[in-house]
Amino acid sequence: MVLLQTQSKALKATGGEGQARAANFAALTDTSPGTMPLVAIAAGDSLVGISGWADAQADIAALSTEGRMVVAEDSSPSMQFDQPEIVINAVLSVLGAVRSAK
């Protein structure tokens, strides 16, 4: 019984995440970050396993003239745990670009 309750909660959470992701993407496409530094980090597993994911990540990176896509080749979608250095380097690069623009 507990397993069924857990699965139900997980399915609801996954559905909610999908709806939130769709709303976020819609907001992104209606707004241009212009020259704001942006790094889209894509998990290598997702690029192979999800049809159209590579194009979607490239589209997100292209929203900014200063955008770029980084692929975490040996990572699951939990790249902050699998390869934290990639996430840290992306954050540092964005911070560096913002600081040098001031």
Biopython code that builds the backbone (N, CA, C, O; Angstrom):
import numpy as np
from Bio.PDB.StructureBuilder import StructureBuilder

atoms = [
    (1, "MET", "N", (0.809, -1.188, 0.000)),
    (1, "MET", "CA", (0.000, 0.000, 0.000)),
    (1, "MET", "C", (0.863, 1.267, 0.000)),
    (1, "MET", "O", (0.567, 2.233, -0.704)),
    (2, "VAL", "N", (1.904, 1.247, 0.779)),
    (2, "VAL", "CA", (2.800, 2.407, 0.843)),
    (2, "VAL", "C", (3.419, 2.662, -0.526)),
    (2, "VAL", "O", (3.555, 3.814, -0.939)),
    (3, "LEU", "N", (3.796, 1.593, -1.238)),
    (3, "LEU", "CA", (4.388, 1.737, -2.562)),
    (3, "LEU", "C", (3.415, 2.419, -3.516)),
    (3, "LEU", "O", (3.820, 3.298, -4.277)),
    (4, "LEU", "N", (2.162, 2.039, -3.490)),
    (4, "LEU", "CA", (1.166, 2.667, -4.355)),
    (4, "LEU", "C", (0.993, 4.139, -4.022)),
    (4, "LEU", "O", (0.862, 4.965, -4.926)),
    (5, "GLN", "N", (0.990, 4.477, -2.745)),
    (5, "GLN", "CA", (0.877, 5.876, -2.349)),
    (5, "GLN", "C", (2.098, 6.665, -2.803)),
    (5, "GLN", "O", (1.973, 7.797, -3.270)),
    (6, "THR", "N", (3.270, 6.071, -2.667)),
    (6, "THR", "CA", (4.504, 6.734, -3.079)),
    (6, "THR", "C", (4.524, 6.944, -4.587)),
    (6, "THR", "O", (4.897, 8.016, -5.062)),
    (7, "GLN", "N", (4.125, 5.925, -5.338)),
    (7, "GLN", "CA", (4.103, 6.051, -6.793)),
    (7, "GLN", "C", (3.136, 7.142, -7.229)),
    (7, "GLN", "O", (3.434, 7.919, -8.136)),
    (8, "SER", "N", (1.998, 7.197, -6.591)),
    (8, "SER", "CA", (1.012, 8.223, -6.918)),
    (8, "SER", "C", (1.575, 9.618, -6.672)),
    (8, "SER", "O", (1.400, 10.519, -7.493)),
    (9, "LYS", "N", (2.250, 9.793, -5.543)),
    (9, "LYS", "CA", (2.849, 11.089, -5.224)),
    (9, "LYS", "C", (3.949, 11.435, -6.219)),
    (9, "LYS", "O", (4.081, 12.584, -6.643)),
    (10, "ALA", "N", (4.736, 10.429, -6.586)),
    (10, "ALA", "CA", (5.820, 10.657, -7.541)),
    (10, "ALA", "C", (5.266, 11.057, -8.906)),
    (10, "ALA", "O", (5.809, 11.950, -9.557)),
    (11, "LEU", "N", (4.210, 10.415, -9.335)),
    (11, "LEU", "CA", (3.603, 10.750, -10.626)),
    (11, "LEU", "C", (3.032, 12.166, -10.613)),
    (11, "LEU", "O", (3.182, 12.906, -11.585)),
    (12, "LYS", "N", (2.385, 12.541, -9.525)),
    (12, "LYS", "CA", (1.857, 13.904, -9.406)),
    (12, "LYS", "C", (2.988, 14.923, -9.422)),
    (12, "LYS", "O", (2.887, 15.961, -10.075)),
    (13, "ALA", "N", (4.061, 14.623, -8.703)),
    (13, "ALA", "CA", (5.211, 15.544, -8.664)),
    (13, "ALA", "C", (5.837, 15.681, -10.043)),
    (13, "ALA", "O", (6.178, 16.786, -10.465)),
    (14, "THR", "N", (5.990, 14.566, -10.745)),
    (14, "THR", "CA", (6.581, 14.594, -12.086)),
    (14, "THR", "C", (5.704, 15.399, -13.039)),
    (14, "THR", "O", (6.207, 16.187, -13.841)),
    (15, "GLY", "N", (4.400, 15.199, -12.948)),
    (15, "GLY", "CA", (3.480, 15.973, -13.788)),
    (15, "GLY", "C", (3.570, 17.458, -13.497)),
    (15, "GLY", "O", (3.575, 18.282, -14.412)),
    (16, "GLY", "N", (3.642, 17.795, -12.217)),
    (16, "GLY", "CA", (3.773, 19.198, -11.831)),
    (16, "GLY", "C", (5.064, 19.814, -12.325)),
    (16, "GLY", "O", (5.087, 20.969, -12.751)),
    (17, "GLU", "N", (6.153, 19.035, -12.267)),
    (17, "GLU", "CA", (7.439, 19.531, -12.773)),
    (17, "GLU", "C", (7.358, 19.797, -14.272)),
    (17, "GLU", "O", (7.891, 20.792, -14.764)),
    (18, "GLY", "N", (6.696, 18.910, -14.984)),
    (18, "GLY", "CA", (6.547, 19.090, -16.434)),
    (18, "GLY", "C", (5.757, 20.342, -16.767)),
    (18, "GLY", "O", (6.111, 21.076, -17.689)),
    (19, "GLN", "N", (4.687, 20.589, -16.022)),
    (19, "GLN", "CA", (3.890, 21.791, -16.251)),
    (19, "GLN", "C", (4.683, 23.050, -15.923)),
    (19, "GLN", "O", (4.606, 24.042, -16.648)),
    (20, "ALA", "N", (5.435, 23.014, -14.846)),
    (20, "ALA", "CA", (6.263, 24.167, -14.475)),
    (20, "ALA", "C", (7.336, 24.415, -15.528)),
    (20, "ALA", "O", (7.618, 25.562, -15.877)),
    (21, "ARG", "N", (7.937, 23.332, -16.036)),
    (21, "ARG", "CA", (8.967, 23.462, -17.064)),
    (21, "ARG", "C", (8.381, 24.094, -18.326)),
    (21, "ARG", "O", (9.017, 24.948, -18.943)),
    (22, "ALA", "N", (7.184, 23.683, -18.710)),
    (22, "ALA", "CA", (6.531, 24.252, -19.893)),
    (22, "ALA", "C", (6.261, 25.741, -19.693)),
    (22, "ALA", "O", (6.466, 26.538, -20.608)),
    (23, "ALA", "N", (5.806, 26.114, -18.509)),
    (23, "ALA", "CA", (5.547, 27.524, -18.219)),
    (23, "ALA", "C", (6.844, 28.327, -18.228)),
    (23, "ALA", "O", (6.882, 29.447, -18.738)),
    (24, "ASN", "N", (7.896, 27.761, -17.669)),
    (24, "ASN", "CA", (9.193, 28.439, -17.666)),
    (24, "ASN", "C", (9.703, 28.643, -19.081)),
    (24, "ASN", "O", (10.212, 29.714, -19.413)),
    (25, "PHE", "N", (9.569, 27.619, -19.919)),
    (25, "PHE", "CA", (10.059, 27.734, -21.289)),
    (25, "PHE", "C", (9.249, 28.786, -22.053)),
    (25, "PHE", "O", (9.805, 29.560, -22.832)),
    (26, "ALA", "N", (7.941, 28.808, -21.824)),
    (26, "ALA", "CA", (7.109, 29.815, -22.474)),
    (26, "ALA", "C", (7.544, 31.214, -22.063)),
    (26, "ALA", "O", (7.608, 32.116, -22.899)),
    (27, "ALA", "N", (7.844, 31.401, -20.781)),
    (27, "ALA", "CA", (8.307, 32.711, -20.301)),
    (27, "ALA", "C", (9.647, 33.072, -20.919)),
    (27, "ALA", "O", (9.883, 34.231, -21.263)),
    (28, "LEU", "N", (10.518, 32.095, -21.060)),
    (28, "LEU", "CA", (11.822, 32.356, -21.663)),
    (28, "LEU", "C", (11.702, 32.771, -23.118)),
    (28, "LEU", "O", (12.415, 33.669, -23.565)),
    (29, "THR", "N", (10.820, 32.139, -23.854)),
    (29, "THR", "CA", (10.702, 32.458, -25.274)),
    (29, "THR", "C", (10.054, 33.813, -25.501)),
    (29, "THR", "O", (10.214, 34.405, -26.569)),
    (30, "ASP", "N", (9.317, 34.318, -24.498)),
    (30, "ASP", "CA", (8.697, 35.635, -24.608)),
    (30, "ASP", "C", (9.637, 36.754, -24.164)),
    (30, "ASP", "O", (9.312, 37.932, -24.309)),
    (31, "THR", "N", (10.788, 36.392, -23.630)),
    (31, "THR", "CA", (11.722, 37.362, -23.082)),
    (31, "THR", "C", (13.101, 37.112, -23.683)),
    (31, "THR", "O", (13.495, 35.964, -23.892)),
    (32, "SER", "N", (13.814, 38.165, -23.954)),
    (32, "SER", "CA", (15.176, 38.018, -24.442)),
    (32, "SER", "C", (16.142, 38.489, -23.371)),
    (32, "SER", "O", (16.044, 39.623, -22.901)),
    (33, "PRO", "N", (17.080, 37.624, -22.977)),
    (33, "PRO", "CA", (18.075, 38.071, -22.012)),
    (33, "PRO", "C", (19.139, 38.964, -22.642)),
    (33, "PRO", "O", (20.051, 39.418, -21.952)),
    (34, "GLY", "N", (19.033, 39.219, -23.947)),
    (34, "GLY", "CA", (19.966, 40.111, -24.618)),
    (34, "GLY", "C", (21.396, 39.625, -24.522)),
    (34, "GLY", "O", (21.742, 38.568, -25.050)),
    (35, "THR", "N", (22.231, 40.407, -23.841)),
    (35, "THR", "CA", (23.649, 40.056, -23.714)),
    (35, "THR", "C", (23.971, 39.461, -22.353)),
    (35, "THR", "O", (25.139, 39.324, -21.991)),
    (36, "MET", "N", (22.942, 39.110, -21.603)),
    (36, "MET", "CA", (23.165, 38.519, -20.286)),
    (36, "MET", "C", (23.919, 37.193, -20.436)),
    (36, "MET", "O", (23.535, 36.356, -21.253)),
    (37, "PRO", "N", (24.982, 36.996, -19.659)),
    (37, "PRO", "CA", (25.702, 35.728, -19.733)),
    (37, "PRO", "C", (24.791, 34.580, -19.313)),
    (37, "PRO", "O", (24.067, 34.681, -18.322)),
    (38, "LEU", "N", (24.832, 33.504, -20.062)),
    (38, "LEU", "CA", (23.941, 32.381, -19.819)),
    (38, "LEU", "C", (24.671, 31.091, -20.168)),
    (38, "LEU", "O", (25.297, 31.001, -21.225)),
    (39, "VAL", "N", (24.599, 30.111, -19.312)),
    (39, "VAL", "CA", (25.188, 28.804, -19.588)),
    (39, "VAL", "C", (24.099, 27.751, -19.393)),
    (39, "VAL", "O", (23.541, 27.613, -18.305)),
    (40, "ALA", "N", (23.809, 27.020, -20.450)),
    (40, "ALA", "CA", (22.876, 25.889, -20.368)),
    (40, "ALA", "C", (23.729, 24.635, -20.233)),
    (40, "ALA", "O", (24.535, 24.327, -21.112)),
    (41, "ILE", "N", (23.553, 23.920, -19.143)),
    (41, "ILE", "CA", (24.329, 22.697, -18.913)),
    (41, "ILE", "C", (23.423, 21.511, -19.190)),
    (41, "ILE", "O", (22.373, 21.360, -18.566)),
    (42, "ALA", "N", (23.832, 20.681, -20.120)),
    (42, "ALA", "CA", (23.039, 19.515, -20.501)),
    (42, "ALA", "C", (23.752, 18.246, -20.080)),
    (42, "ALA", "O", (24.953, 18.089, -20.300)),
    (43, "ALA", "N", (22.996, 17.340, -19.471)),
    (43, "ALA", "CA", (23.547, 16.042, -19.074)),
    (43, "ALA", "C", (23.710, 15.173, -20.319)),
    (43, "ALA", "O", (22.795, 15.059, -21.135)),
    (44, "GLY", "N", (24.871, 14.572, -20.449)),
    (44, "GLY", "CA", (25.138, 13.711, -21.595)),
    (44, "GLY", "C", (24.111, 12.604, -21.732)),
    (44, "GLY", "O", (23.702, 12.277, -22.846)),
    (45, "ASP", "N", (23.683, 12.020, -20.615)),
    (45, "ASP", "CA", (22.670, 10.958, -20.644)),
    (45, "ASP", "C", (21.373, 11.455, -21.271)),
    (45, "ASP", "O", (20.744, 10.735, -22.046)),
    (46, "SER", "N", (20.973, 12.662, -20.948)),
    (46, "SER", "CA", (19.722, 13.212, -21.468)),
    (46, "SER", "C", (19.817, 13.508, -22.958)),
    (46, "SER", "O", (18.845, 13.328, -23.691)),
    (47, "LEU", "N", (20.979, 13.960, -23.406)),
    (47, "LEU", "CA", (21.136, 14.279, -24.823)),
    (47, "LEU", "C", (20.964, 13.042, -25.686)),
    (47, "LEU", "O", (20.459, 13.118, -26.806)),
    (48, "VAL", "N", (21.385, 11.911, -25.160)),
    (48, "VAL", "CA", (21.279, 10.651, -25.897)),
    (48, "VAL", "C", (19.892, 10.043, -25.723)),
    (48, "VAL", "O", (19.329, 9.497, -26.672)),
    (49, "GLY", "N", (19.344, 10.132, -24.524)),
    (49, "GLY", "CA", (18.128, 9.403, -24.198)),
    (49, "GLY", "C", (16.817, 10.117, -24.479)),
    (49, "GLY", "O", (15.768, 9.474, -24.510)),
    (50, "ILE", "N", (16.848, 11.432, -24.687)),
    (50, "ILE", "CA", (15.599, 12.180, -24.870)),
    (50, "ILE", "C", (15.621, 12.875, -26.229)),
    (50, "ILE", "O", (16.436, 13.764, -26.479)),
    (51, "SER", "N", (14.732, 12.461, -27.073)),
    (51, "SER", "CA", (14.653, 13.027, -28.418)),
    (51, "SER", "C", (14.394, 14.527, -28.363)),
    (51, "SER", "O", (13.493, 14.973, -27.653)),
    (52, "GLY", "N", (15.169, 15.301, -29.099)),
    (52, "GLY", "CA", (14.988, 16.740, -29.174)),
    (52, "GLY", "C", (15.607, 17.525, -28.038)),
    (52, "GLY", "O", (15.590, 18.756, -28.062)),
    (53, "TRP", "N", (16.161, 16.834, -27.031)),
    (53, "TRP", "CA", (16.703, 17.525, -25.858)),
    (53, "TRP", "C", (17.920, 18.379, -26.222)),
    (53, "TRP", "O", (18.070, 19.493, -25.722)),
    (54, "ALA", "N", (18.773, 17.865, -27.078)),
    (54, "ALA", "CA", (19.968, 18.635, -27.467)),
    (54, "ALA", "C", (19.563, 19.938, -28.149)),
    (54, "ALA", "O", (20.131, 20.994, -27.870)),
    (55, "ASP", "N", (18.581, 19.859, -29.041)),
    (55, "ASP", "CA", (18.111, 21.073, -29.718)),
    (55, "ASP", "C", (17.481, 22.051, -28.728)),
    (55, "ASP", "O", (17.678, 23.262, -28.833)),
    (56, "ALA", "N", (16.725, 21.523, -27.769)),
    (56, "ALA", "CA", (16.082, 22.388, -26.769)),
    (56, "ALA", "C", (17.128, 23.107, -25.929)),
    (56, "ALA", "O", (16.981, 24.294, -25.640)),
    (57, "GLN", "N", (18.180, 22.402, -25.537)),
    (57, "GLN", "CA", (19.230, 23.028, -24.734)),
    (57, "GLN", "C", (19.994, 24.063, -25.547)),
    (57, "GLN", "O", (20.345, 25.124, -25.032)),
    (58, "ALA", "N", (20.251, 23.759, -26.810)),
    (58, "ALA", "CA", (20.927, 24.721, -27.685)),
    (58, "ALA", "C", (20.065, 25.961, -27.883)),
    (58, "ALA", "O", (20.586, 27.076, -27.929)),
    (59, "ASP", "N", (18.751, 25.779, -28.000)),
    (59, "ASP", "CA", (17.838, 26.917, -28.142)),
    (59, "ASP", "C", (17.864, 27.803, -26.905)),
    (59, "ASP", "O", (17.828, 29.029, -27.013)),
    (60, "ILE", "N", (17.926, 27.187, -25.736)),
    (60, "ILE", "CA", (17.995, 27.972, -24.499)),
    (60, "ILE", "C", (19.293, 28.781, -24.466)),
    (60, "ILE", "O", (19.278, 29.967, -24.137)),
    (61, "ALA", "N", (20.401, 28.147, -24.802)),
    (61, "ALA", "CA", (21.687, 28.846, -24.809)),
    (61, "ALA", "C", (21.680, 30.004, -25.815)),
    (61, "ALA", "O", (22.303, 31.040, -25.580)),
    (62, "ALA", "N", (20.984, 29.823, -26.918)),
    (62, "ALA", "CA", (20.952, 30.843, -27.968)),
    (62, "ALA", "C", (20.045, 32.022, -27.642)),
    (62, "ALA", "O", (20.015, 32.997, -28.392)),
    (63, "LEU", "N", (19.306, 31.952, -26.540)),
    (63, "LEU", "CA", (18.448, 33.075, -26.162)),
    (63, "LEU", "C", (19.263, 34.334, -25.885)),
    (63, "LEU", "O", (18.784, 35.448, -26.097)),
    (64, "SER", "N", (20.480, 34.156, -25.416)),
    (64, "SER", "CA", (21.363, 35.285, -25.130)),
    (64, "SER", "C", (22.487, 35.314, -26.155)),
    (64, "SER", "O", (22.967, 34.271, -26.598)),
    (65, "THR", "N", (22.897, 36.516, -26.523)),
    (65, "THR", "CA", (24.050, 36.616, -27.426)),
    (65, "THR", "C", (25.324, 36.158, -26.724)),
    (65, "THR", "O", (26.331, 35.874, -27.372)),
    (66, "GLU", "N", (25.271, 36.088, -25.392)),
    (66, "GLU", "CA", (26.405, 35.618, -24.596)),
    (66, "GLU", "C", (26.142, 34.226, -24.027)),
    (66, "GLU", "O", (26.767, 33.822, -23.047)),
    (67, "GLY", "N", (25.216, 33.497, -24.645)),
    (67, "GLY", "CA", (24.875, 32.165, -24.162)),
    (67, "GLY", "C", (25.762, 31.090, -24.758)),
    (67, "GLY", "O", (26.291, 31.230, -25.861)),
    (68, "ARG", "N", (25.911, 30.015, -24.002)),
    (68, "ARG", "CA", (26.649, 28.853, -24.497)),
    (68, "ARG", "C", (26.114, 27.606, -23.823)),
    (68, "ARG", "O", (25.532, 27.656, -22.739)),
    (69, "MET", "N", (26.325, 26.500, -24.486)),
    (69, "MET", "CA", (25.880, 25.225, -23.952)),
    (69, "MET", "C", (27.098, 24.403, -23.562)),
    (69, "MET", "O", (28.080, 24.335, -24.300)),
    (70, "VAL", "N", (27.021, 23.786, -22.401)),
    (70, "VAL", "CA", (28.077, 22.908, -21.914)),
    (70, "VAL", "C", (27.445, 21.535, -21.725)),
    (70, "VAL", "O", (26.363, 21.412, -21.151)),
    (71, "VAL", "N", (28.125, 20.509, -22.211)),
    (71, "VAL", "CA", (27.627, 19.147, -22.058)),
    (71, "VAL", "C", (28.426, 18.442, -20.962)),
    (71, "VAL", "O", (29.651, 18.346, -21.023)),
    (72, "ALA", "N", (27.699, 17.956, -19.968)),
    (72, "ALA", "CA", (28.310, 17.154, -18.907)),
    (72, "ALA", "C", (28.246, 15.703, -19.397)),
    (72, "ALA", "O", (27.295, 14.974, -19.114)),
    (73, "GLU", "N", (29.277, 15.310, -20.133)),
    (73, "GLU", "CA", (29.281, 14.026, -20.840)),
    (73, "GLU", "C", (29.002, 12.818, -19.947)),
    (73, "GLU", "O", (28.216, 11.945, -20.314)),
    (74, "ASP", "N", (29.627, 12.765, -18.804)),
    (74, "ASP", "CA", (29.515, 11.588, -17.935)),
    (74, "ASP", "C", (28.550, 11.836, -16.790)),
    (74, "ASP", "O", (28.834, 11.505, -15.639)),
    (75, "SER", "N", (27.409, 12.418, -17.116)),
    (75, "SER", "CA", (26.508, 12.838, -16.051)),
    (75, "SER", "C", (25.072, 12.448, -16.339)),
    (75, "SER", "O", (24.629, 12.383, -17.486)),
    (76, "SER", "N", (24.368, 12.192, -15.256)),
    (76, "SER", "CA", (22.922, 12.039, -15.296)),
    (76, "SER", "C", (22.332, 13.441, -15.144)),
    (76, "SER", "O", (23.090, 14.405, -15.043)),
    (77, "PRO", "N", (21.013, 13.583, -15.124)),
    (77, "PRO", "CA", (20.442, 14.906, -14.873)),
    (77, "PRO", "C", (20.808, 15.487, -13.495)),
    (77, "PRO", "O", (20.567, 16.666, -13.238)),
    (78, "SER", "N", (21.375, 14.679, -12.631)),
    (78, "SER", "CA", (21.843, 15.170, -11.324)),
    (78, "SER", "C", (23.306, 15.578, -11.413)),
    (78, "SER", "O", (24.134, 15.160, -10.603)),
    (79, "MET", "N", (23.603, 16.391, -12.396)),
    (79, "MET", "CA", (25.003, 16.748, -12.671)),
    (79, "MET", "C", (25.666, 17.495, -11.524)),
    (79, "MET", "O", (26.888, 17.453, -11.386)),
    (80, "GLN", "N", (24.877, 18.178, -10.700)),
    (80, "GLN", "CA", (25.467, 18.879, -9.556)),
    (80, "GLN", "C", (26.100, 17.902, -8.584)),
    (80, "GLN", "O", (26.977, 18.279, -7.806)),
    (81, "PHE", "N", (25.662, 16.637, -8.621)),
    (81, "PHE", "CA", (26.267, 15.594, -7.788)),
    (81, "PHE", "C", (27.288, 14.785, -8.580)),
    (81, "PHE", "O", (28.341, 14.425, -8.052)),
    (82, "ASP", "N", (26.978, 14.495, -9.854)),
    (82, "ASP", "CA", (27.853, 13.672, -10.689)),
    (82, "ASP", "C", (29.139, 14.399, -11.077)),
    (82, "ASP", "O", (30.228, 13.829, -11.013)),
    (83, "GLN", "N", (29.004, 15.653, -11.476)),
    (83, "GLN", "CA", (30.145, 16.444, -11.931)),
    (83, "GLN", "C", (29.998, 17.893, -11.441)),
    (83, "GLN", "O", (29.770, 18.805, -12.236)),
    (84, "PRO", "N", (30.129, 18.089, -10.139)),
    (84, "PRO", "CA", (29.908, 19.441, -9.603)),
    (84, "PRO", "C", (30.853, 20.482, -10.183)),
    (84, "PRO", "O", (30.513, 21.663, -10.239)),
    (85, "GLU", "N", (32.022, 20.063, -10.609)),
    (85, "GLU", "CA", (32.975, 21.040, -11.157)),
    (85, "GLU", "C", (32.432, 21.729, -12.403)),
    (85, "GLU", "O", (32.757, 22.889, -12.655)),
    (86, "ILE", "N", (31.611, 21.034, -13.183)),
    (86, "ILE", "CA", (31.026, 21.654, -14.378)),
    (86, "ILE", "C", (30.049, 22.753, -13.974)),
    (86, "ILE", "O", (30.041, 23.830, -14.570)),
    (87, "VAL", "N", (29.239, 22.487, -12.978)),
    (87, "VAL", "CA", (28.280, 23.479, -12.498)),
    (87, "VAL", "C", (29.020, 24.661, -11.868)),
    (87, "VAL", "O", (28.685, 25.816, -12.132)),
    (88, "ILE", "N", (30.004, 24.379, -11.054)),
    (88, "ILE", "CA", (30.792, 25.434, -10.409)),
    (88, "ILE", "C", (31.473, 26.307, -11.453)),
    (88, "ILE", "O", (31.447, 27.533, -11.344)),
    (89, "ASN", "N", (32.084, 25.693, -12.463)),
    (89, "ASN", "CA", (32.762, 26.465, -13.509)),
    (89, "ASN", "C", (31.782, 27.329, -14.301)),
    (89, "ASN", "O", (32.115, 28.448, -14.694)),
    (90, "ALA", "N", (30.580, 26.814, -14.535)),
    (90, "ALA", "CA", (29.571, 27.598, -15.258)),
    (90, "ALA", "C", (29.152, 28.811, -14.431)),
    (90, "ALA", "O", (29.052, 29.920, -14.955)),
    (91, "VAL", "N", (28.911, 28.600, -13.153)),
    (91, "VAL", "CA", (28.526, 29.715, -12.275)),
    (91, "VAL", "C", (29.651, 30.745, -12.212)),
    (91, "VAL", "O", (29.399, 31.946, -12.301)),
    (92, "LEU", "N", (30.882, 30.282, -12.058)),
    (92, "LEU", "CA", (32.013, 31.212, -11.990)),
    (92, "LEU", "C", (32.182, 31.988, -13.290)),
    (92, "LEU", "O", (32.520, 33.171, -13.263)),
    (93, "SER", "N", (31.951, 31.341, -14.421)),
    (93, "SER", "CA", (32.086, 32.044, -15.697)),
    (93, "SER", "C", (31.025, 33.128, -15.846)),
    (93, "SER", "O", (31.317, 34.213, -16.347)),
    (94, "VAL", "N", (29.788, 32.844, -15.412)),
    (94, "VAL", "CA", (28.737, 33.842, -15.456)),
    (94, "VAL", "C", (29.058, 34.996, -14.511)),
    (94, "VAL", "O", (28.918, 36.161, -14.884)),
    (95, "LEU", "N", (29.483, 34.683, -13.304)),
    (95, "LEU", "CA", (29.865, 35.742, -12.349)),
    (95, "LEU", "C", (31.002, 36.595, -12.893)),
    (95, "LEU", "O", (30.983, 37.820, -12.777)),
    (96, "GLY", "N", (31.989, 35.939, -13.486)),
    (96, "GLY", "CA", (33.115, 36.680, -14.067)),
    (96, "GLY", "C", (32.682, 37.610, -15.178)),
    (96, "GLY", "O", (33.159, 38.742, -15.262)),
    (97, "ALA", "N", (31.780, 37.144, -16.036)),
    (97, "ALA", "CA", (31.298, 37.974, -17.131)),
    (97, "ALA", "C", (30.489, 39.161, -16.606)),
    (97, "ALA", "O", (30.598, 40.266, -17.137)),
    (98, "VAL", "N", (29.685, 38.941, -15.577)),
    (98, "VAL", "CA", (28.891, 40.037, -15.004)),
    (98, "VAL", "C", (29.804, 41.050, -14.341)),
    (98, "VAL", "O", (29.622, 42.258, -14.499)),
    (99, "ARG", "N", (30.773, 40.565, -13.609)),
    (99, "ARG", "CA", (31.688, 41.487, -12.906)),
    (99, "ARG", "C", (32.532, 42.303, -13.888)),
    (99, "ARG", "O", (32.782, 43.485, -13.652)),
    (100, "SER", "N", (32.965, 41.691, -14.972)),
    (100, "SER", "CA", (33.802, 42.425, -15.931)),
    (100, "SER", "C", (32.986, 43.416, -16.753)),
    (100, "SER", "O", (33.548, 44.344, -17.335)),
    (101, "ALA", "N", (31.675, 43.231, -16.807)),
    (101, "ALA", "CA", (30.799, 44.148, -17.552)),
    (101, "ALA", "C", (30.506, 45.417, -16.776)),
    (101, "ALA", "O", (30.049, 46.402, -17.356)),
    (102, "LYS", "N", (30.762, 45.410, -15.470)),
    (102, "LYS", "CA", (30.449, 46.598, -14.639)),
    (102, "LYS", "C", (31.501, 47.654, -14.778)),
    (102, "LYS", "O", (31.400, 48.711, -14.156)),
]
sb = StructureBuilder()
sb.init_structure("model")
sb.init_model(0)
sb.init_chain("A")
sb.init_seg("    ")
for serial, (resi, resn, name, xyz) in enumerate(atoms, 1):
    if name == "N":
        sb.init_residue(resn, " ", resi, " ")
    sb.init_atom(name, np.array(xyz, "f"), 0.0, 1.0, " ", f" {name:<3s}", serial, name[0])
structure = sb.get_structure()
